[in-house]
Amino acid sequence: MFYKIIRALKESELVLDLQILELIEEETVNILKVKATLVDGSLLYITEVHTLEWQKYSYHWQDKDGTLRLRWDNSPHWPEIETHPHHLHKADKILPSPRVFIESVLTEIEKELRRIGSL
């Protein structure tokens, strides 16, 4: 189930190192937790948890010192956001965002790295 995410990270030119922190694939629950070190030294933490009833995800991109760059997730904390529960954390802002997948996350990170001259 999660091999698409792992493969995309392994094939991405943005990723220097990939650590699979947890991978569980069972009949009633599937869990993936990874840490990817990117070309500029920043870190991308991914958590995907799927059960028969729900899915939870977080794509958390941070500087090597821990400062948040972007995080997409579906924690139901922001009911006023039009895409609730899906949203994007950017600095101190909570923005609408559709459900994201690894391809769109890597595309957004690449755009940002190019914008700031890190690629």
N, C-alpha and C positions, 0 to 999 in steps of 0.2 A: 504494500500500500504506500509506504513512504519512500520507496526507492527512486521515485521521480524527483523528489526533493534532494536526496543524497546525490543522485547522478548530476542534477543541475549544478549543485555546488562543486562537485568534483571537476566538472567540465568548464566551469566559469573561470575566466582569466582574472577575475577579481579576487578569487580565493587562494591564499597561500597555504593555509593549513585547515584541516577539517577534523574535528573531534566529535565522534558520536558519543554523547554522554549517556543516552538511554534509548533503547529500541525494543519495544514490546509489541508483538503482533499476536493477538489472541482472538478468539471468537467474539468476545464481548467488549474488548478494549484494545485500542491501538495507541501507542505513545511513541513520540519521537522528540528527543531533545538533542540539539547539536550546538556546537560552538565553532564558528568559522572565523579565522583570522584573515583579514582582507589586506590587499596590497599596500594600503597606507598605514597599517598597524591597527586599524579600528577592528571592532568585533561585532559579529552578527550572531545573536542567540536566537534560535528557533525552537519553539515548543508547539507541537500539534498533539492534541488528545482527542481521539474519536471513540465514542461508545455507540451503542445501538440507538440511544435517545438524543445525543447532542455532540457537538464539536466545539472545541475551544482551541484557539490559536494565539500565538504571539510571535511577531517578527521584530526583534529588538536590536537596533543598530546603535552602537555607542563608540565613543572615542576610547582609546586604550586607557585613559584615566577614569573611565566610567561615566563621562558626561553623555547624556542622551543626545543622539542625533535625530533618529526617527523610531517610532514604534507603532506598528499596526497590530491591533488586537480586537477581540470581541468580548472583553469583560463588560458586563452590562451596567457600567457605572454612569453612563451619560445618556439618559433617556431623551434629552432634548435634542440630541444630534439626529439629523434626518436619516442617517444610515444605521441607526442604533440596531443592534449592539456594536456593529463594526465602526471603527474609528481610527484616527491617526493622531499620535502625539508628536508634536513638532515644537521644540523648545517648551514654552509654557502654555501652548495652545492645544486644544482638542478640536480636531477637524473631522468633517465627514469623510468617509472612505468606504468603498465597496469591500467585500470580502477579497482579500489578496491571496495570491499564490506565489510560489518561489520565483517564477519568471518575472512577474511585475515588480517584486521587491528588488531583484537584482538589476532590473532595468532602471528603477528609480535611484538606486545606490550608484550605478554607473553614471547616470546623468549628473548627480550631485558631485561625484569625484571629478568628473570632467569640468564642471562649473568652477570648482575651487582649485583646479590645476593639479590634482593629485593623480591624474592618469595621463 
